[in-house]
C-alpha cells in the first residue's frame, strides 16, 4: 500500500493559481501512474489529470490548457499546477496511485468569484 499526503490547497480568487503537492511513501513511486481527482459536494469524484512513470500526461477536457501535472521521482512527489482558476474548480482534490488504488486524504481548493 502506498501512502499519499496532499498539500497546497486553499482559497484563491478567480483567475489565480495554486500548486498542489502529493508526497508518496515507498520507493516504488517511480514505477507508478499517479493521478489527481476532484470531488465537489454532492457530486461524483472525477478525473483531473494523470502522469505515467515516463512522464506521459493526460488531462480532463475541463482543465486542459490550465492545469499541468508533473512529478519528481527523486522526491516521490507529484504536483498539480493550476492556473486561471474558475469557481467551478472549487472541490476537494485527491491524489491517487493507480496500481494499488491508494488515495490521499484530500486538500480543499476554493475559488472565489
ROKELUM-542961 format. One line per field, with one value per residue (C-alpha): residue number from 1; residue in one letter; x, y, z. Coordinates in steps of 0.5 Angstrom, whole numbers, plus 500, padded with zeros to 3 digits. Example, Ala and Ser with C-alpha at 12.3 -4.5 7.8 and 13.67 -1.06 7.14 Angstrom:
// residues 2
num (1_2)
residuo (A_S)
east (525_527)
north (491_498)
up (516_514)
***
This chain:
// residues 113
num (1_2_3_4_5_6_7_8_9_10_11_12_13_14_15_16_17_18_19_20_21_22_23_24_25_26_27_28_29_30_31_32_33_34_35_36_37_38_39_40_41_42_43_44_45_46_47_48_49_50_51_52_53_54_55_56_57_58_59_60_61_62_63_64_65_66_67_68_69_70_71_72_73_74_75_76_77_78_79_80_81_82_83_84_85_86_87_88_89_90_91_92_93_94_95_96_97_98_99_100_101_102_103_104_105_106_107_108_109_110_111_112_113)
residuo (X_X_X_X_X_X_X_X_X_X_X_X_X_X_X_X_X_X_X_X_X_X_X_X_X_X_X_X_X_X_X_X_X_X_X_X_X_X_X_X_X_X_X_X_X_X_X_X_X_X_X_X_X_X_X_X_X_X_X_X_X_X_X_X_X_X_X_X_X_X_X_X_X_X_X_X_X_X_X_X_X_X_X_X_X_X_X_X_X_X_X_X_X_X_X_X_X_X_X_X_X_X_X_X_X_X_X_X_X_X_X_X_X)
east (500_502_501_500_499_497_498_498_490_487_483_484_481_478_484_489_493_495_500_498_503_503_508_508_511_515_521_516_514_518_514_507_502_500_493_489_482_477_470_465_460_454_458_462_469_472_479_483_490_495_502_506_513_515_512_506_501_493_488_481_478_476_483_487_491_490_493_500_501_509_513_519_521_527_523_517_512_507_505_499_500_493_493_487_483_475_470_468_475_472_473_477_483_485_492_492_497_494_497_495_489_491_488_491_486_485_486_481_481_476_476_472_469)
north (500_507_513_519_526_532_539_546_547_554_560_564_569_567_568_566_560_554_549_542_537_530_526_519_514_508_507_504_511_512_506_508_512_518_522_528_527_532_532_537_537_532_530_524_524_526_525_531_529_523_522_516_514_516_523_522_526_526_531_532_537_542_543_543_549_551_545_542_535_534_529_529_522_523_527_522_528_529_536_540_547_550_557_561_558_558_558_551_549_549_542_537_535_528_524_517_512_507_500_500_505_509_515_521_525_531_538_543_548_554_559_566_570)
up (500_498_503_500_503_499_501_498_498_500_498_492_487_480_475_481_481_486_486_490_492_494_497_497_501_498_493_488_487_480_477_478_475_479_478_481_482_485_488_489_495_492_486_484_484_477_474_473_471_471_469_468_470_464_464_459_462_461_462_463_458_463_465_459_458_465_469_469_472_474_478_482_482_487_492_491_490_484_483_480_478_477_473_471_476_476_481_478_480_487_490_495_491_492_490_487_486_480_482_489_488_494_496_500_505_500_500_499_494_494_488_490_484)
***
